[in-house]
Amino acid sequence: MTTPLPVVLAGARGHGRWHVQNIRRLQERGLVRLAGICELTPLTEEELGGELPAQSADFGALLDSTGARVAVICTPIPTHTDLALTAARRGVHLLLEKPPAPSYAEFRRMADGVAEAGVACQIGFQSLGSHAVPAIRELIADGAIGEVAGVGGAGAWARDEAYYRRAPWAGRRRMNGVDVIDGALTNPLAHAVATALALSGATRAEDVTAIETELWRANAIEADDTSCVRVTTIEGRPVTVAATLCAERPDEPYVLVHGSQGRITFWYKQDRVLLQRADHGPEEFDHGRTDLLENLVEHLTTGADLLVPPDTTGAFMRVVEAIRQAPDPAPLPDSAWHLLPGEHRRVVPGVDGLVAAAADTLALYSELGAPWAPGDAMRNDRKEVSTR
């Protein structure tokens, strides 16, 4: 019987609560042991819902005192690189939440440092643990939908105004002179971008040749809450992802693979796939999912391949960098949104249809005739970045 791997969790509040539950799930199976929690303010037993492990605000000291083999990092985006390198220098393997860094330079500093230290690092794009991803790749390789013409992504979500008050860095592009880049495409709907790129076959930084961005905001924030991006891959295929946190009717995000003889729709949070092709009836498939921490443990104990090592998120980080370099998101005119008083959130009428149309046509908001993104204006404001 294998000895459970000691795990330290950095960031146990907010989304970190999900990691606490997941670590406990794997602990019950004898795979890991929650050895420590790093938080600036210690958790109480009531908060944790059980017996407290070792706690410290000093991440490095906690790793040393607990003998941690694995660290899960779920902290504010600008802290990811330094914390990852703190663990790597101690030979501690990593599960690093997405987005892995707020800039491409910080991503490279992290990825290069982790590689030099010789530790394993998994990036927390849980959607890439879905068994649907290799299944869709197999359908594409088998020619089920003919030649792939491009990939679209759509995310119509809702976040209330309190969402942007949950932490000092929420909705910020920069804070105290440091990049944050907490926008719709780079954080809450980052999975749509990463999954669309993965299904297009463009996962590494060198797979991207150009990026166009259109960034808008209805909320009183710095970052974008209604935005779209079009990536040109090295094979010349477009990958267009549209997102909003101001949906009229929030729905499940999805990725859409366009082929010459059909299409594949992947609702990535549900692991559900719809195959539509010429001369066939629609076919639906439900898939399982491999947990990324469990996969990291298997990698360390049995040599299984990591599902999401840093270099396979290089293309996503090119998108983050393009958004970082773009002009600050333009505020939508007051006439373009309204407040839902009962839900305390801002809604952009018609945006749900625009998000779906962008995924369906691979066009940007300005090209779809969005009244608040007129084409003539966006020709000057749209930011296109060449990555060659």
Buried (B, 14 or more C-beta within 10 A) or exposed (E): EEEBBBBBBBBBBBEBBEBBEBBBBBBEEEBBBBBBBBBEEBBEEEBBEEEBBBBBEEBBEBBEBBEBBBBBBBBBBBBBBBBBBBBBBBEBBBBBBBBBBBBBBBBBBBBEBBBEBEBBBBBBBBBBBBBBBEBBBEBBEEBBBBEBBBBBBBBBBBBBBEBBEEEEBBBBBBBEEBBBBBBBBBBBBBBBBBBBBBBBBBBBBEBBBBBBBBBBBBBEBBBBBBBBBBBBBBEEBBBBBBBBBBBBEBBEBBBBBBBEBBBBBBBBBBBBBBBBBEEEEEEEBEBEBBBBBBBBBBBBEEEBEBBBBBBBBBBBBBBBBBBBEBEEBBBBEEEBBEEEEEEEBBBBEEBBBBBBBBBBBBBBBBBBEBEBBEBEEBEEBBBEBEBE
